[in-house]
Amino acid sequence: MNQTEELVKAIVEGLQEKKGKNIVTVNLTRIPGSICQYMVISEGNTPTQVSALADSVWEIVRKKVNDKPISIDGAQQAEWIGMDYGTVLVHIFVPELRAFYNLENLWSDAKVSHIADLD
């Protein structure tokens, strides 16, 4: 497993730690000109949970792969939080905004993997 795949694994673990729902990884490695290698998309039921999910991702990634995001956007309102790890972009939404933006369907050539929810 390469370094980026380890990062994706740690991100997913951070999301699952706080019961992130509908987790999807989008593999963009075969898409020419893509802005990253992977996107990880998830949702939380409320802005409070979205914020907790982002905090969990930050902490688990720091512990597991010793990495920090280059930037974090959206933390003020926490209806969407984007975390940029360079090779991986993390998007955590409330359900309404996730449905509106529909990010996982923007790249029809990308490999989309659905991660089972932990209950």
C-alpha positions in Angstrom: 0.0 0.0 0.0 1.5 3.4 -1.0 1.6 6.5 1.1 -1.6 8.1 -0.4 -3.5 4.8 0.1 -2.4 4.8 3.7 -3.7 8.4 4.0 -7.1 7.4 2.5 -7.3 4.5 4.9 -6.6 6.8 7.9 -9.2 9.3 6.7 -11.8 6.7 6.4 -11.0 5.4 9.9 -11.4 8.9 11.3 -14.8 9.3 9.6 -15.9 5.9 10.9 -14.7 6.7 14.4 -17.4 9.4 14.7 -20.0 7.5 12.7 -19.7 9.3 9.4 -22.3 8.0 6.9 -22.3 7.2 3.2 -18.5 7.3 2.9 -17.2 7.2 -0.6 -13.7 7.2 -2.0 -13.2 8.5 -5.5 -10.0 7.2 -7.2 -8.8 9.9 -9.6 -5.4 8.5 -10.3 -6.3 7.6 -13.9 -8.0 10.9 -14.7 -5.6 13.3 -16.5 -5.4 16.7 -15.0 -7.3 15.9 -11.8 -6.5 18.1 -8.9 -5.8 15.2 -6.5 -5.4 11.5 -6.5 -8.4 10.7 -4.3 -11.4 12.3 -2.8 -13.1 11.0 0.3 -16.7 12.1 0.7 -18.9 11.6 3.8 -21.7 13.2 5.6 -22.8 13.9 9.2 -26.4 14.5 10.2 -25.8 18.0 11.7 -23.2 20.7 11.6 -22.0 19.6 15.0 -21.4 16.1 13.7 -19.7 17.4 10.5 -17.3 19.4 12.8 -16.7 16.3 15.0 -15.9 14.2 11.8 -13.4 16.7 10.6 -11.7 16.8 14.1 -11.6 13.0 14.1 -10.0 12.9 10.6 -7.4 15.5 11.7 -6.5 13.5 14.8 -6.5 10.0 13.3 -4.4 11.1 10.3 -1.9 12.9 12.5 -1.5 9.8 14.7 -1.5 7.1 11.9 0.4 8.8 9.1 1.9 11.9 10.8 0.3 14.3 8.3 -1.8 17.4 8.6 -4.1 19.1 6.1 -2.6 21.9 4.0 -5.9 23.8 4.6 -9.3 23.4 6.0 -12.4 25.3 4.7 -15.9 25.6 5.9 -15.3 25.0 9.6 -17.2 28.2 10.7 -20.7 27.0 9.6 -19.8 23.3 9.4 -22.4 22.4 6.8 -19.5 21.5 4.5 -15.9 21.1 5.6 -13.2 20.5 3.0 -9.8 19.3 4.1 -6.9 19.4 1.6 -4.1 16.8 2.2 -2.5 17.5 -1.2 -3.0 14.1 -2.8 -6.4 13.6 -1.1 -9.3 16.0 -0.7 -11.8 15.3 2.1 -15.4 16.6 1.8 -17.7 16.3 4.8 -21.3 17.5 4.2 -24.7 17.7 5.9 -27.0 15.5 3.7 -28.8 18.4 1.9 -25.6 20.0 0.6 -24.1 16.6 -0.3 -27.1 15.9 -2.5 -26.9 19.3 -4.0 -23.3 19.2 -5.0 -23.2 15.4 -5.9 -19.4 15.4 -6.1 -19.0 11.6 -6.4 -20.8 11.7 -9.8 -18.8 14.5 -11.4 -16.1 12.2 -12.7 -17.8 9.3 -14.6 -14.4 7.7 -15.5 -13.3 7.6 -11.8 -13.5 4.5 -9.7 -16.0 5.1 -6.9 -15.9 2.8 -3.9 -18.6 2.8 -1.2 -17.5 2.1 2.3 -20.1 0.3 4.5 -21.4 2.3 7.5 -20.4 1.1 10.9 -23.4 1.0 13.3 
